[in-house]
């Protein structure tokens, strides 16, 4: 039984979520191969070959795969998938984009965002915004799976010595093209990879007040997130949103400031190792999942907390 893991990368850096996905593959058991599809991605292939537990790396280096357009990447994966029992990708924006297409082209069901492996054909995944865990068994000949990275501890990025093999696909399907992108630049850690996350909600009152969170985050070396309510109110851009329809995070420390704790938000952060909640409403649902709670005015608590850091 061989398993194909799709590497998450930007043609320059191998994303940490790939290590979590390989961990899920190890839990299933079998020979683990990694596909690196991109443009000028040779260094990514070399990095993938060093991942613990990986026996082979397939590199598809083609301009058509440079921006991970699903119309181009999905046929490549589907063509290779016929030699594998499982195809896994991280449940990132890219993974969620091309994996359903892969499943459709293989005429199998997709199993989304697994958080645990029971056996080679049985997996656990959250449903109802994480309020229930479903155990799913699949009889599909090829199991197409996305992996919630926070559910698996990453394998070591070093220690492996996999062989590297060049592969090719059908290239550009000619039905879509990359136009451009605008990337938010920040000196702070990336939200889904940060060990500490400070998030603000509607209680911040406006976007200007997020400066208090930025200041605290800079001292802690933390990333800054936000609830959907804060994003919908226009306080901060939507790439900062943590929650079911935003980013799923599980840092060592999560500080929720002025966040009531709606189910949508809890689904994205309740797996954090330690949760600290700051809210003036002692009945706020966030306190039900918090390890530590501070009831009071956040505009008084934040400056005092910053002085102590």
CORLIN-V964578 format. One line per field, one symbol per residue. ss: DSSP state (h for helix, s for strand, l for the rest). psi: psi as a letter, one per 40 degrees, with the letter a starting at -180 (. if undefined). A space follows every 50 residues. Layout:
# CORLIN-V964578
ss = ???
psi = ???
This chain:
# CORLIN-V964578
ss = lsssssllsllllsllhhhhhhhhhhhhllsssssssslllhhhhhhhhl lllsssssssslhhhllllhhhhhhhhhhhhllllsssssllhhhhhhhh hhhhhhlllssssssssssllssssssllllsssssslllllssssslhh hlllllllllllsssslllllllllllllllllllllllllllllsssss lhhhllhhhhhhhhhhhhhhllsssslhhhhhlllllhhhssllllslll llssssslllllhhhhhhhllllsssssslllllhhhhlllssssllhhh hhhhhhhhl
psi = hihhhhhhifedhhidddddddddddddhihhihhhhahffdddddddee hhehdihhhghhddedefhddddddddddddeeidihiiifadddedddd dddddefiiihhfieihdadehihiiiffeeihhhhhheidhhhhihhde ehhiiheieifiihhhiiaeaheeeiihdiihhhhieiihdeeidhhhii adeediddeedddddddddefiihaiidddddeediieeehhadebihig idhhhhhfhdfidddddeeeeidhhhhhieheehddedeidhhhhahded ddddddde.
